[in-house]
Amino acid sequence: MKSKQYAVLGLGVFGSTVATTLAQYNCEVIAIDIDESCVERIADEVTKAVVADTTDIEQLRALGLDDIDVAIIAIGTHLEESVLTTMNVKDLGVPYVIAKAKNKQFSKILEKVGADRVIRAEKDMGIKVAKSLLRKNIVDLVELDKDYSFVEINAPVEWIGKSVQDLDIRKAFHMNVIGVKDSTDNMTLNIGANYIVKNGDRFLVIGKTVELERFDYFIK
């Protein structure tokens, strides 16, 4: 399977972090900014770093953005540039566009001009930090998309000594169990219905984010 190609347009702190993190996971990343110093700063860390005006569709076309799978528009503080850049990458046929916005008004405008997902970086991070402080059983949470997440949860006290079948986790808690780690970090995938939950077990599950957070809030 062909790996996805990413373009990050705007290389401030947010954009640079996204670009270099994707590159660290061996993703093909083209990083673009009109500021040469921003481009030079991460040139050695991404597949390609280019000085270009993201509001000029012909410059983006020349860079091959019509072959990109995902574009991240990280120009959150300048609405006109962000809007024009978003419209350009959509016009070039990029199938999935993520745009950063500094406020709710910017978010609505970017959604209207074609952004598939809008991120309000500071607000989103604030929410994530607050939720992480409130977690009781969730060890780690990775959002798969806007609705679903993959999480690692500590087995609640009331699960210990019971079988997966008796707990009926999928029906009772709206989670799909992928596997389990024991207290020594050994992982078992596709556990059977007769598996008995032990103290120290951590379950790897997939489910709707809102359901997983509700579970964590109400479970002891």
ROTIRO-78777 format. One record per residue (C-alpha): x, y, z; residue in three letters. Coordinates in steps of 0.02 Angstrom, whole numbers, plus 50000, padded with zeros to 5 digits. Each point is the difference from the previous one (the first is absolute). Layout:
<pts>
X	Y	Z	ALA
...
</pts>
This chain:
<pts>
50000	50000	50000	MET
50064	50172	49953	LYS
50038	50106	50153	SER
49909	50166	50017	LYS
50084	50161	49949	GLN
49979	50152	50110	TYR
50021	50186	49971	ALA
50016	50123	50143	VAL
49970	50180	49949	LEU
50059	50125	50130	GLY
50149	49959	50109	LEU
49973	50086	50165	GLY
50010	49898	50160	VAL
49842	49901	49961	PHE
50039	49965	49817	GLY
50183	49958	50033	SER
49951	49879	50137	THR
49874	49912	49889	VAL
50124	49989	49856	ALA
50148	49935	50100	THR
49893	49876	50099	THR
49929	49925	49840	LEU
50176	49990	49929	ALA
50063	49910	50155	GLN
49875	49862	49958	TYR
50074	49985	49825	ASN
49857	50093	49915	CYS
50035	50097	49840	GLU
49978	50183	50047	VAL
50015	50158	49897	ILE
50013	50154	50112	ALA
49960	50172	49929	ILE
50015	50177	50065	ASP
50030	50172	49925	ILE
50130	50036	50136	ASP
50169	49929	49950	GLU
50061	49989	50180	SER
49852	49888	50047	CYS
50036	49886	49853	VAL
50186	49989	50037	GLU
49963	49954	50181	ARG
49921	49833	49955	ILE
50076	49967	49828	ALA
50105	49855	50065	ASP
49854	49918	50090	GLU
49870	49981	49863	VAL
49994	49927	49825	THR
49997	50170	49917	LYS
49994	50178	50068	ALA
49958	50141	49881	VAL
49983	50189	50004	VAL
49837	50042	49911	ALA
49845	50109	50009	ASP
49860	49882	50051	THR
49869	50125	49937	THR
50066	49976	49822	ASP
49919	49844	49928	ILE
50125	49989	49856	GLU
50146	49992	50121	GLN
49913	49859	50094	LEU
49960	49909	49838	ARG
50183	50012	49948	ALA
50048	49919	50166	LEU
49888	49850	49961	GLY
49866	50031	50130	LEU
49871	49923	49884	ASP
50078	49832	50047	ASP
49990	50028	50188	ILE
49881	49895	50107	ASP
49987	50114	50153	VAL
50034	50186	50017	ALA
50019	50087	50168	ILE
49970	50187	49990	ILE
50094	50071	50150	ALA
49974	50186	49968	ILE
49880	50024	50144	GLY
50025	50186	50036	THR
49978	50071	49825	HIS
49824	49966	49939	LEU
50019	50060	49820	GLU
50156	49895	49972	GLU
49923	49850	50084	SER
49840	50012	49898	VAL
50091	50022	49834	LEU
50119	49858	50040	THR
49857	49885	50049	THR
49906	50041	49840	MET
50158	49971	49897	ASN
50037	49826	50068	VAL
49817	49950	49980	LYS
50002	50065	49820	ASP
50156	49896	49969	LEU
49902	49846	50055	GLY
50079	49962	50168	VAL
49875	49876	50075	PRO
50020	50044	50184	TYR
50039	50173	50067	VAL
50031	50046	50182	ILE
50005	50185	50043	ALA
50053	50089	50158	LYS
49890	50141	50063	ALA
50026	50123	50141	LYS
49816	50020	50046	ASN
49824	49940	49968	LYS
49967	50128	49863	GLN
50155	49945	49904	PHE
49945	49819	50021	SER
49831	50030	49919	LYS
50076	50093	49853	ILE
50132	49866	49968	LEU
49867	49863	50006	GLU
49896	50096	49873	LYS
50144	50014	49876	VAL
50035	49814	50007	GLY
50105	49949	50151	ALA
49955	49821	50048	ASP
50057	50028	50179	ARG
50037	50159	50096	VAL
50113	50002	50152	ILE
50003	50136	50131	ARG
50170	49953	50067	ALA
50002	50089	50168	GLU
49819	49959	50041	LYS
50017	49818	49944	ASP
50160	49979	50102	MET
49918	50080	50152	GLY
49856	49878	49989	ILE
50119	49853	49981	LYS
50104	50052	50150	VAL
49845	50021	50108	ALA
49931	49831	49946	LYS
50167	49915	50033	SER
49995	50067	50178	LEU
49825	49927	50024	LEU
50042	49826	49936	ARG
49988	49856	50122	LYS
50019	49842	49898	ASN
50057	50061	49829	ILE
50189	49985	49986	VAL
50014	50067	49823	ASP
49880	50060	49866	LEU
50032	50019	49813	VAL
49865	50081	49894	GLU
49975	49901	49839	LEU
49882	50130	49928	ASP
49874	50127	50065	LYS
49888	49862	50072	ASP
50106	49849	50047	TYR
50153	49971	50109	SER
50120	49861	50044	PHE
50033	49993	50187	VAL
50095	49903	50131	GLU
49902	49983	50161	ILE
50038	49926	50169	ASN
49880	49860	50041	ALA
49874	50071	50125	PRO
49996	49915	50170	VAL
49827	49928	49968	GLU
50064	49910	49843	TRP
50133	49900	50094	ILE
49959	49815	50014	GLY
49866	50006	49867	LYS
50007	49932	49823	SER
49990	50106	49845	VAL
49841	49907	49955	GLN
49918	50039	50168	ASP
50048	50183	49987	LEU
49931	50011	49822	ASP
50112	50153	49975	ILE
49942	50039	49824	ARG
49816	50007	50046	LYS
50015	50072	50175	ALA
50135	50130	49967	PHE
49994	50023	49810	HIS
50182	49951	49979	MET
50086	49877	49883	ASN
50142	49910	50089	VAL
50157	49981	49893	ILE
50114	49924	50130	GLY
50063	50004	50178	VAL
50167	50035	50087	LYS
50037	49914	50164	ASP
50095	50074	50148	SER
50167	49954	49919	THR
49953	50090	49837	ASP
49977	49839	49901	ASN
49866	50029	49870	MET
49872	49874	49937	THR
49892	50039	49849	LEU
49830	49924	49958	ASN
49967	49940	50177	ILE
49865	49869	50019	GLY
49831	50018	50083	ALA
50059	49893	50147	ASN
50146	50114	50042	TYR
49996	50045	50185	ILE
50047	50179	50041	VAL
50146	50014	50120	LYS
50063	50139	50111	ASN
50119	50110	49902	GLY
49923	49961	49830	ASP
49988	50141	49873	ARG
49877	49983	49856	PHE
50028	50068	49825	LEU
49832	50052	49931	VAL
49920	50099	49859	ILE
49839	50097	50019	GLY
49912	50165	49981	LYS
50102	50132	50091	THR
49849	50070	50091	VAL
49951	49825	50061	GLU
50177	49961	50059	LEU
50010	50164	50097	GLU
49828	49970	50075	ARG
50056	49825	50054	PHE
50156	50070	50081	ASP
49902	50134	50092	TYR
49869	49884	50073	PHE
50099	49840	50032	ILE
50087	49981	50167	LYS
</pts>
